[in-house]
Amino acid sequence: MNLSSQPRSDASQAALQQPRQVERLIVGQPTSDGAGVKLTRVLTQNLQRRLDPFLMLDAFGSDEAADYIGGFPDHPHRGFETVTYMIAGRMRHRDSAGNEGLLSNGGVQWMTAGRGVIHSELPEQEEGRMEGFQLWLNLAARDKMRPAWYRDIGSQQIPELELPGVRVRVIAGRSHGVEGAMQRETTEPLYLDLHLEPGASFEQPLAAQHNAFVYVYRGQLSIGAPGSTTEVPMQRMAILGNAADSDGVRLQAGQEPTRALLIAGRPLGEPIAQYGPFVMNTQQEIFQAVEDFRNGRLA
């Protein structure tokens, strides 16, 4: 297994020659999960192969306590990683191994479910705004049965960089020479939270074979080469094309402050078998996960 956090070289930060184009725009599906938490499922199951190694992206945000107060009581996971990024609010995490942590404004929890964990995520607030994202990142077949692990990353522990009109929070990967809070060698995830002033632009090199998408959660972006851009409005996900000669992505904010997630990673190219909170490579492995959970052998 090789999930260690190690530096890796960044692509050249010279101006991009062939920025990626938007392949298509995705409108998320309103749904609920846990004990009735209202959210938008942006990356759905039918996009898992196209956006390998990413399995799901949920966006949640509400000022109404009734939309989130039930939280996510005890539930199992096996076979992947969850990355929870809290924009506003407080969420308490507890798991079957006795781990506990508090996720608050600007913080991240990175959990490797591995061979299994049962955990809960419950709000530590009864009013005010709760907003954030949960991303599911697949594990390679050789890593799916590793021991469960997690790390709470406080907001102050997330590296940031300042460019003209742009602030970049580097949650994972590397941008403009700045190493993110997390690194994963196998899937090489890039996870950036971009804050752009009106009219500001940002370029990020991307390996041509990596799958990538952008989710706009404030304002509006133009994506692509000058003269050949696609407008991406708020609450839309832009899947970026994978042309063999592409070398990155270019983003430009519209006439208002804009915030967006830029997420990319190296595809695993392995079979995906999913049953709810279990993601393995074969149906037999799914049957085993369900049996292990029913018989108290998940962890």
N, C-alpha and C positions, 0 to 999 in steps of 0.2 A: 504494500500500500504506500502511496506517496501523496499525502495530503498536507505535507509540511508547508509552513509559511516561509517561502524563500524569495528573495528578490529575483527579478528577471529583467532582461534588458527591454527598454521602451523603444518603440519604433521612432524613426526620425520625426522631429517636430517641425521640419521644414514644411512650407505650404503644400497642401495636398494637390496632387496632380489629377486624380480621378475620384472625386468624392462620390460616395454611394448615393443612389437615387432611392426614393420611396417606392417600395414594391406595392404596398396597399395600406390602407388605413383601417383600423379595427375599432368598432364601438363595443365597449364592455357590456356585459350582461348583468343587470341588477339581480341580486340574489340575497340569500341570508345563510349564515352558517353558525356553528356553535349553538348557543342558546338564543337564537334569533337576532344575531348581530347583522345589521344591514350593511352590505358591501357591494362593490362592483367587481365582477370577475373579468379581468382584462385579457389575460392569457388563459384561454380555455383549453380543454383536453384535445380538441381537434387541431390545435396549433403546436402540440408537443413535438412532433417530428420536424416540423418546419423550423422551430426555434430551439431544438436540441442544443444544449443540455437543460434548457429551462422548461419546467413542467406547468407552472401556474404563476400568475401575478394577480393578487387581490388588492384593490384600493378601497380604503374605508375612510369616511370623514363625515362627522355630524356634530351639530351643536345640541341635538336632542338626546338626552340620556337614555330614553326608551330605545333608541336605535343601537345602543352598544352595551347597556348596563349588564345584560346577561352574560357577556363575555363568552369564553370558550372553556367550559368545564372539562374535566378529565377526558382525554381522548388519546388514541395511540398513533404512532407513526413508525414506519420502517422503510429503509432503502434510499433515503434522499436527505437533503439539507433544507432547512427553512431559514430565511433571512428576513427578520422583521425590523422595519425601519419606522420609528415613531416620529412623526412631524409635530404632533401636539397631543398631550395627554399622558396618562400613566397606566401601565399594565404590569401586574404582578405575575411572574412565572414560577411555577413549582413543578417538579417532576418526580417520577417514581424512584429515582436514585437519590432523592433527598436534596437535590439542588434547588436553589431559589434565587431570584433576582428581580429587580425592579427596572422596567424599561420606561424611560421618560423622554421628554422633549429632545429631539435631535439624536437620540441614542439608537443603537442597533443590537439585536440579539441574533447571534449566528449559532444555530443548533444543527448538529449532525445526528440525525436519528439513528443511522447505522442499523444494527440488528434489531433495535427496538427501544422505544421509550413511551411512557404514558405521562402526559403532562397537561397542565391547565394554564390558561392565560386569562386573567380576570382583571377588570378595571379597578383601579384604586382611586376612583373619583365618582361622585354622584351627580355632577353637573359640569358644564363647560364643554369645550370642544375636544373630541378625540379624533385624530387623523393620522393615517400612516399607510404602510404597504406591507404585504407579506409576499415574498418571492420563494418559490420552490425550485431548488437546484438539484438536478439528478446526480447520483453517485455512479461511478463505474461499477460493473459487475463485481470486480475484485474487492471493492470497498463497501458493498452493501451490508455485509454482516460484521463490520467493525464495531467496536464498543461505541455507545452513544457518548456525545460530548457537546458542550456548548460554551459560548463565551458572551458575556455582556460587554458591550463597547459603549462607554459613555460618550456623550456628544463631544466633550473636550478631547477625546482620544481619536476622533476621526480627523485625519490630516486634511487641510484645506490649502488651496492655492488661489491667488488673486491674479487675474488678467484684466486688461482694459475692459471695464464694464461687465466682468464676469467673475463670480465666485464659484469655485468647484469644491465640493465635498467628495473626497476620494474614499468611498467605503471599501471597495475591493479593486485590485488591479493596480494600474499605474497611469498617471496622466501628467504630461509635461515635466517629467522627472520626479514626480512626487509619488512615493509608494503609498498604497492604500492601507487601511486598517487590517485587511485580510488578504491573503494570497492562497490560491489553490492551483497546484501544478497541473493536475489532470484536466480540469475544465477551464482553467485560466479565466475566471470570470472578471469582467470589468463592470463596476457598479458606481456610477457617478450621479450625484445630485447637483444639477446645474442651476445657478441663480443668475439670470441675465437681465441687465438694465435694458430699457427700450432701445431697439436698434442694434444692440451689441451682437457680436458674432463669436463663434467658438468652433475650433477644429480639433478633432481627435483621431489620430491614426488607429486603424483597425486592421488586423490580419484578414486577408481576403477570404479565408476559409471559415472565419468565425461568424456565427449567426448573431444578429444584433437588432435591437429595437429601441425606440424612444417613446416614452409616455409623457405627455404634456399635462401637468396638473395645475398650472397657473398660466394665464396669458395665451400666447400663440407663437408658433415657430414656422420658419421657412427652412426646409431641408433640401440640400442638393447643391450642385454647382451653380454659380451665378448665371442667370438666364435660363436655368432649367431646374426650377425648384418646385416643391410641393408644399402647400400651406397645411399646417397641422394645427387644428383648433384645440382648445382645452378639452380634456377628458377623452382624448383620442390616442391610440397607440399606432405608431408608424413602424411597420416592418421594413427594414432596410434590405435592399437587394444585395446579392452576393456575386456581382460581376468579378471575373477572375483578375481583372486589371485594377480593381478599386483599391484605394489605399487608406480610406478613412471616411469620416462623416463631417459635414459642415452644417452648422446650425446658425440661424439668425433670428433674434427676437423681433416681434412686431412692435407696435406702438405703445405697449404697456409692459411693465415688469413681468418676466416669464420665469417659470420654474419647470424643470423637466428631469426625468430620469433617463440616463443613457446606460443601457445594459447590453453586454456582449459576452460571448464565451465560445470556447472550442467544442464543437459537437462530439458526442461520444460515439455515435453511429451504432448503437446497440439496441436490441429489441426493448420495447417498453410495455410492461404489463402493469396495469393499475386497477386497484379495487379500493376506492375511497382513499384512506390514509396510508395505504401500502403501495409502494411502487417498486416492482422487481423486474426481472427479465423474462420470466416464464409464468404461465398460469399455475404450474405446479408449485412454484415458489410463493405465489399469492395464496394458494390453498394452505400451504404450510404456515404462512404468516397469520392467517385467520385462525387456524387451529392453535397456534402458539398463543395468540391473544386470548382465545376462549379458555385455554387451560392455564393461564397465568404464567406462560413461559416466554412472553414477548421480549423482555429485557435481557 
